[in-house]
Amino acid sequence: MPELTSLGKSKAVRNTAIGIGVAVLVPVAVAFLAPYVRPAARSLVKAGLQAWEKGKEVAAEVGEVMDDLVAEVRDELREEREQAVAAMHEAAEQKKDDA
């Protein structure tokens, strides 16, 4: 039978003792800390939800600004194309008149 001093030096025994200690202490620590941790967790979740909602609002505003910007650029491009087509028609008419 192995001596107690050699058992204490064994990694398997030491790791088993640590595992048992953790298994016993964690539930005790959770039960002791729950009244303090729960309000903190609620506050954290609340802050996260508020940040999420604010982020959605900002994203919606940015989307609206981008939609307006795209519409303005499309209008400008359409006007430029119309002016280019009108200039081409004028040039063609002027060539017909010159000929």
C-alpha positions as semicolon CSV with decimal commas, in nm:
position;residue;x (nm);y (nm);z (nm)
1;M;0,000;0,000;0,000
2;P;0,143;0,340;-0,097
3;E;0,240;0,584;0,170
4;L;0,046;0,907;0,221
5;T;0,346;1,122;0,135
6;S;0,381;0,958;-0,203
7;L;0,007;0,998;-0,267
8;G;0,040;1,373;-0,220
9;K;0,309;1,386;-0,486
10;S;0,099;1,198;-0,743
11;K;-0,042;1,425;-1,015
12;A;-0,355;1,215;-1,054
13;V;-0,441;1,239;-0,685
14;R;-0,364;1,611;-0,675
15;N;-0,578;1,678;-0,984
16;T;-0,863;1,469;-0,843
17;A;-0,851;1,660;-0,515
18;I;-0,856;1,991;-0,702
19;G;-1,154;1,872;-0,910
20;I;-1,347;1,766;-0,601
21;G;-1,264;2,095;-0,428
22;V;-1,386;2,295;-0,727
23;A;-1,700;2,082;-0,753
24;V;-1,780;2,158;-0,389
25;L;-1,678;2,525;-0,380
26;V;-1,837;2,646;-0,705
27;P;-2,199;2,582;-0,599
28;V;-2,128;2,740;-0,261
29;A;-1,968;3,044;-0,426
30;V;-2,256;3,076;-0,674
31;A;-2,514;3,058;-0,395
32;F;-2,320;3,315;-0,194
33;L;-2,257;3,555;-0,484
34;A;-2,595;3,521;-0,660
35;P;-2,761;3,815;-0,477
36;Y;-2,472;4,038;-0,585
37;V;-2,411;3,901;-0,933
38;R;-2,774;3,898;-1,049
39;P;-2,827;4,277;-1,027
40;A;-2,495;4,333;-1,201
41;A;-2,592;4,086;-1,473
42;R;-2,931;4,257;-1,514
43;S;-2,760;4,594;-1,545
44;L;-2,521;4,454;-1,803
45;V;-2,804;4,300;-2,008
46;K;-3,003;4,623;-1,982
47;A;-2,707;4,830;-2,103
48;G;-2,651;4,585;-2,387
49;L;-3,013;4,607;-2,499
50;Q;-3,005;4,987;-2,486
51;A;-2,686;4,992;-2,692
52;W;-2,842;4,750;-2,941
53;E;-3,152;4,967;-2,979
54;K;-2,942;5,282;-3,018
55;G;-2,730;5,105;-3,277
56;K;-3,042;5,010;-3,472
57;E;-3,160;5,372;-3,462
58;V;-2,825;5,500;-3,584
59;A;-2,816;5,238;-3,860
60;A;-3,166;5,339;-3,971
61;E;-3,065;5,706;-3,980
62;V;-2,751;5,627;-4,179
63;G;-2,963;5,419;-4,417
64;E;-3,201;5,709;-4,471
65;V;-2,914;5,950;-4,536
66;M;-2,759;5,705;-4,783
67;D;-3,094;5,659;-4,961
68;D;-3,128;6,037;-4,995
69;L;-2,772;6,066;-5,119
70;V;-2,818;5,791;-5,376
71;A;-3,141;5,952;-5,499
72;E;-2,964;6,289;-5,537
73;V;-2,676;6,134;-5,730
74;R;-2,917;5,946;-5,959
75;D;-3,100;6,272;-6,031
76;E;-2,771;6,446;-6,111
77;L;-2,663;6,163;-6,340
78;R;-3,000;6,166;-6,516
79;E;-2,974;6,544;-6,571
80;E;-2,617;6,510;-6,701
81;R;-2,725;6,237;-6,946
82;E;-3,019;6,445;-7,063
83;Q;-2,790;6,744;-7,117
84;A;-2,540;6,528;-7,306
85;V;-2,816;6,387;-7,528
86;A;-2,955;6,736;-7,590
87;A;-2,606;6,861;-7,681
88;M;-2,562;6,569;-7,922
89;H;-2,898;6,646;-8,086
90;E;-2,803;7,014;-8,117
91;A;-2,470;6,920;-8,276
92;A;-2,647;6,687;-8,517
93;E;-2,903;6,954;-8,607
94;Q;-2,628;7,211;-8,657
95;K;-2,440;6,969;-8,889
96;K;-2,763;6,921;-9,092
97;D;-2,808;7,296;-9,115
98;D;-2,443;7,347;-9,220
99;A;-2,464;7,080;-9,488
